[in-house]
Amino acid sequence: MNTVVIAVALSLVSAVAYAAAAVAQERLASRSPAAGTRTLLGSGAWWWSVGLNASAALLHVVALRYGPLTVVQPLGALTLVAAVPMGARMAGRRVSAAEWKGTALTLLGLGAVLVTASGPAPDGVLSVPEALAVAGATAAFIGVLSRPGARPGLRHATASGLASGVASALTQTVTVAATDRSGPVLSVQVVGVALLVAAFAAGGLVLSQTAYRGGLGGPLAMVTLSNPLAAAVIGLSLLGERLQGGPAGMLLALAGAAVASWGVLLLTRTAPPAAPVGDDHPVAALLALEAGSATPEPALVPRPRDPGHLTPATR
C-alpha cells in the first residue's frame, strides 16, 4: 500500500480524536473559565481529554513516519470539520447549509494541497543545531503571543497551533532518526529532540485549554490554520520536502490552502454557541467525572404545615 495512503488514513482518525478532545476541553473551560492548572490536574474529565489528545497524537506520530509534513499537517483542518457534526449533535440540531458549505470548501482545498504535496515517505531530519534554532525562535514568538496579561483567545490559539506544528516537525525528526538503522536508536539527536517535542506538545495543550475559555470556534480555527503553516515552513525550508508539479503545483497548493482557509473561517462564523452536553452524548461521559463538584444542591421548599421550615424538595 502507498505510504501516503497510510498517512492519510491515520491522520483522519487522529483528526476525529483531536476534535472530541477539543470539544471536551471547551466544555471544561466554559464551566470554569478561571480554573488554574492545579484545578485542571484534579479534574478527571480533563485527564480524559488529555487521553484523547494523547491517542490522537500517537496516531499523528505514526502518520508522520509514513507521510511528509506537507501532507499530514494540512489534514489537521479535518479536526474542525469533525467538530461540526459533534457540536450539532450536542446542540440537538442538524448541520446547517452554511456549515456544509464550509466543510465542502475545506475538503476541496485539502484535496488540492494533497495532490501537490503527495511525496515519498520522509527521510530528512533536523540536525541538533537546526532543532534548537527552530525551538528557540518558536518559544520566543509564543512568549510574545501569550505574554502575561494577554486576554485568552485567538493569540493563545495561534501560539498553541505554532507549538503543535513545531512539535510535529520535531516528532518527524525523532521517528525518522530512531528508525534509521545506520545509527543508534537513542542517539543524542533523538533524545534531545524528543525532549523538545514533549515540551512543545505540553505547551500547546495548556495554551489551547486557555484559548478555549473564549469559546471553541475561533480558537480551534486558529489552531487549525497556524499548525500546518508552521510545519509546512519547516518541511519546505529545512527538511527538503517539495511540492509536485513545479510552479503550477505551487499555485495549485496556494489556491487549495486559500480555499481550505476560507472553509475553516466559514465554519467558525457559522458555528452557533455551544450548548450544554446532554446526558446521552458520549462526551457527557467525560464531563460526568466532574459529578462530585457539579451535582446541584437539592432545592429547598417550605413544608405545607410549617412555612418557616425548609426541607429538600421531593420532586
HUHU-V363499 format. One record per residue. N is the residue number from 0. PSI is psi in degrees with one decimal (none if undefined). OMEGA is omega in whole degrees, 0 to 359 (999 if undefined). BURIAL is b if it has 24 or more other ideal C-beta (glycine too) atoms within 12 Angstrom, else e. Layout:
BEGIN
n	psi	omega	burial
N	PSI	OMEGA	BURIAL
N	PSI	OMEGA	BURIAL
END
This chain:
BEGIN
n	psi	omega	burial
0	140.2	178	e
1	133.6	182	e
2	-31.5	179	b
3	-36.2	178	b
4	-42.1	177	e
5	-44.8	180	e
6	-41.5	180	b
7	-44.7	180	b
8	-45.4	179	b
9	-37.6	180	b
10	-34.3	178	b
11	-48.1	180	b
12	-39.8	179	b
13	-40.8	181	b
14	-39.5	179	b
15	-42.3	178	b
16	-41.8	177	b
17	-39.1	180	b
18	-44.4	178	b
19	-39.9	179	b
20	-40.4	180	b
21	-40.7	179	b
22	-44.6	179	b
23	-42.4	179	b
24	-41.6	181	b
25	-38.6	180	b
26	-41.0	178	b
27	-41.3	181	b
28	-36.8	180	b
29	-28.1	177	b
30	-40.5	182	b
31	76.6	184	b
32	-24.3	182	e
33	10.5	183	e
34	134.1	178	b
35	179.5	181	e
36	-39.2	181	e
37	-39.4	178	e
38	-42.7	180	e
39	-36.6	180	b
40	-24.8	178	e
41	7.0	182	e
42	120.0	177	b
43	-37.9	180	e
44	-37.0	179	b
45	-39.0	179	b
46	-32.7	174	e
47	-40.4	177	b
48	-35.5	176	b
49	-40.3	178	b
50	-40.7	177	e
51	-43.5	178	b
52	-41.1	181	b
53	-41.3	178	e
54	-43.2	178	e
55	-39.8	180	b
56	-38.2	179	b
57	-44.1	177	e
58	-37.5	179	b
59	-40.0	179	b
60	-45.4	180	b
61	-39.5	179	b
62	-37.8	180	b
63	-23.5	177	b
64	-27.3	184	b
65	-21.5	183	b
66	153.8	180	b
67	161.2	179	b
68	-38.1	183	b
69	-10.3	175	b
70	-48.9	188	b
71	-46.1	186	b
72	-43.4	178	b
73	-27.3	179	b
74	-11.8	175	b
75	-21.5	177	b
76	-22.0	179	b
77	-14.6	175	b
78	-46.8	178	b
79	-37.6	177	b
80	-42.0	179	b
81	-30.3	181	b
82	-22.0	181	b
83	-55.7	179	b
84	-31.1	176	b
85	-45.5	179	b
86	-39.2	178	b
87	-40.4	179	b
88	-41.0	179	b
89	-35.3	181	b
90	-4.7	180	b
91	37.9	182	e
92	175.5	176	e
93	156.4	176	e
94	130.8	184	b
95	165.5	179	e
96	-39.2	180	e
97	-36.9	179	e
98	-38.0	175	b
99	-39.2	178	e
100	-44.7	178	b
101	-40.3	178	b
102	-44.3	181	b
103	-42.3	180	e
104	-40.2	179	b
105	-46.1	181	b
106	-38.5	179	b
107	-45.1	179	b
108	-42.0	178	b
109	-36.6	178	b
110	-41.8	178	b
111	-40.1	179	b
112	-42.1	182	b
113	-35.0	180	b
114	-39.5	183	b
115	-24.4	185	b
116	-10.8	183	b
117	116.2	181	b
118	-174.5	181	b
119	172.0	176	e
120	143.2	185	b
121	143.9	176	b
122	-4.4	179	e
123	146.7	178	b
124	157.3	175	b
125	136.7	173	b
126	166.6	180	e
127	-46.0	177	e
128	-39.9	179	e
129	-43.6	180	b
130	-42.1	180	b
131	-38.7	179	e
132	-44.7	179	e
133	-44.4	181	b
134	-43.1	181	b
135	-45.6	180	e
136	-41.7	180	e
137	-42.4	180	b
138	-39.9	179	b
139	-42.5	180	e
140	-41.0	178	b
141	-39.2	178	b
142	-37.8	178	e
143	-43.3	183	e
144	-36.8	185	b
145	31.6	182	b
146	152.4	180	e
147	135.7	180	e
148	-13.1	179	e
149	137.1	180	e
150	129.4	180	e
151	139.1	180	b
152	-132.2	188	b
153	-33.9	179	b
154	-42.2	177	b
155	-36.6	179	b
156	-40.9	177	b
157	-43.1	178	b
158	-39.4	178	b
159	-42.6	179	b
160	-40.5	178	b
161	-43.7	180	b
162	-43.0	181	b
163	-38.5	179	b
164	-42.3	178	b
165	-38.6	177	b
166	-39.1	179	b
167	-42.7	179	b
168	-42.3	178	b
169	-34.7	178	b
170	-39.7	179	b
171	-38.2	176	b
172	-42.1	180	b
173	-47.7	184	b
174	-41.7	180	b
175	-44.6	181	b
176	-37.6	182	b
177	-28.7	181	b
178	4.0	177	b
179	113.6	186	e
180	-5.4	181	e
181	-9.7	181	e
182	174.3	180	e
183	149.3	182	e
184	-45.5	182	e
185	64.1	177	e
186	170.1	177	e
187	-38.1	179	e
188	-47.1	182	b
189	-49.0	183	b
190	-45.9	181	e
191	-46.0	180	b
192	-34.1	178	b
193	-38.0	177	b
194	-39.2	176	e
195	-39.0	177	b
196	-48.0	181	b
197	-41.8	181	e
198	-46.5	182	b
199	-35.8	178	b
200	-45.3	178	b
201	-41.9	179	e
202	-41.2	178	b
203	-37.2	180	b
204	-46.1	180	b
205	-41.0	180	b
206	-39.4	179	b
207	-38.5	178	b
208	-39.6	177	b
209	-42.1	182	b
210	-34.8	184	b
211	-4.9	174	b
212	-23.9	179	b
213	13.3	182	b
214	176.1	185	b
215	-43.4	190	b
216	-62.2	183	b
217	-52.4	179	b
218	-42.6	180	b
219	-35.7	177	b
220	-42.5	180	b
221	-40.0	176	b
222	-42.8	182	b
223	-36.2	183	b
224	-39.7	184	b
225	-28.8	181	b
226	-58.0	181	b
227	-27.4	179	b
228	-47.6	180	b
229	-44.5	181	b
230	-39.0	181	b
231	-39.3	179	b
232	-43.7	180	b
233	-44.2	181	b
234	-42.5	183	b
235	-32.7	185	b
236	-29.7	186	e
237	-25.1	185	b
238	3.5	176	b
239	17.4	178	e
240	146.3	183	b
241	151.1	174	b
242	148.3	181	b
243	149.6	172	b
244	5.5	177	e
245	-145.7	181	e
246	-38.6	179	e
247	-40.9	177	e
248	-38.5	177	e
249	-44.3	179	e
250	-40.8	179	e
251	-41.6	179	b
252	-42.6	179	b
253	-40.9	178	e
254	-42.4	178	e
255	-40.8	178	b
256	-38.9	179	b
257	-43.2	180	e
258	-43.2	179	b
259	-40.7	178	b
260	-40.8	177	b
261	-45.1	179	b
262	-41.9	179	b
263	-44.5	179	b
264	-35.8	178	b
265	-41.4	177	b
266	-37.7	180	b
267	-44.0	183	b
268	-30.5	183	e
269	-11.1	182	b
270	124.9	179	b
271	167.2	177	e
272	145.2	182	e
273	137.9	177	b
274	159.7	178	e
275	144.1	181	e
276	127.7	178	b
277	157.9	183	e
278	-20.4	183	e
279	2.9	182	e
280	142.1	181	b
281	-36.3	180	e
282	-24.4	179	b
283	-28.3	178	b
284	-33.6	177	e
285	-45.6	183	b
286	-21.3	180	b
287	-20.5	178	b
288	-13.3	177	e
289	8.3	189	b
290	-33.8	182	e
291	-35.7	182	e
292	-16.3	184	e
293	-10.9	182	e
294	122.5	183	e
295	152.2	175	e
296	145.1	178	e
297	137.9	179	e
298	150.1	180	e
299	129.7	179	e
300	152.8	180	e
301	144.2	172	e
302	146.1	180	e
303	-39.4	186	e
304	-9.6	183	e
305	80.2	187	e
306	-24.1	183	e
307	-5.8	183	e
308	136.1	180	e
309	140.5	179	e
310	152.9	179	e
311	139.2	179	e
312	145.5	179	e
313	-3.3	181	e
314	none	999	e
END
